[in-house]
Amino acid sequence: MGLPLRITYNNNDVLFELLTEKPFAGAGEIEIRLNGDRYKLIRKEREWVSDSEEKALDPGLAHAIGKAMELRYRVWQILPGSCPRHKEAFFCN
């Protein structure tokens, strides 16, 4: 059983479960359960996308969930050289 979470997307409450036990910095992927279906969300560049091809997940919703998890668990990673202030940084403040 995962951690139940809620976000507001397009003025609707969306309930989902976080199935990844301990998201950590640099992971770049999380697994969730939404409406009984499991999805793997992967961070590509600056966007979160669903890895599932057979079950369609609204790209905006996938990004909103991924962004909420970034803010809660700090699971993002800035690639070396992608921040002008920190050439070798993994985190940018």
N, C-alpha and C positions, 0 to 999 in steps of 0.2 A: 504494500500500500504506500502511495506517495503522499507528499505534502500538498494539501489542497490550497490553491491560490485563486485570486480573482483579480481581473483587470477590467477596465472600462474601455471598450472599443466601439467606435461609431455609436456612442450613447447607449450601449447595451453592456450589461455585466456579463463577462465571460468567465466561467469557472473551469479550472483545469487542475490537473495534478502534476507536480514535478516528480518524475520517476528517477531522475539522476540523483544518487544518494548525496554526494557532496560536490556540487559544481565548484570548480577551482579556476583560478586565473590561467589563461592560456589553453583551456580545454577546447573552446571553440565549438562545442556541441552539447546539447542537452536533450533529454528525452522527456516527453510529456504525454499525458492521457487527456484527450478532449472529446467529450461526448462518447466515451467508451472506446474510442480508437486511439492507438498509440502512434505518435509521430516523433521523428528525430529531427530536431532543428539544428542546422549547421550555419555557422557564421562565415560568410564569404564576403571578403572585403569589408564593407561597413553594413551589410545587410544580413538579416537572418532569413533563411529559406528552409522550407520543408524538404526532407530527403525522400519522402514517400511519393512515388509516382502513381500508385494505384488509388490512393485516397487524396483527393484534392483538398488542400488547405489554402484559404485565402492568403495570398502573399503579404498583404498588409497586416493581417492578424498574426501570422507567423513572426513578422518583424516586431510587432508590438509586444508579443509574449517574450521573444528573445531580448528585447530592449529592457523590459521589466526585470528579467532575470539578471541582466548585466548590472542594473542599478542595485538590485538586492544582494547579489552574491559576488559582484566584480569578476565576472567570467570572461571579460574581454581581454584581448591582448593587442597591443600596438606593435606592429612588426618593426624591426630595426630599420631606421631611416625614414619611417613614415611620419614622424613628428619633427618639424623643423627645429624645435628647441632641444630635443633629446635624440641624438643620432643613434644611440645604442639602447634606448629605453624600451622596456616592455610596458611600462605604465606611464601615462602622461597626466600631469595635474594641471 
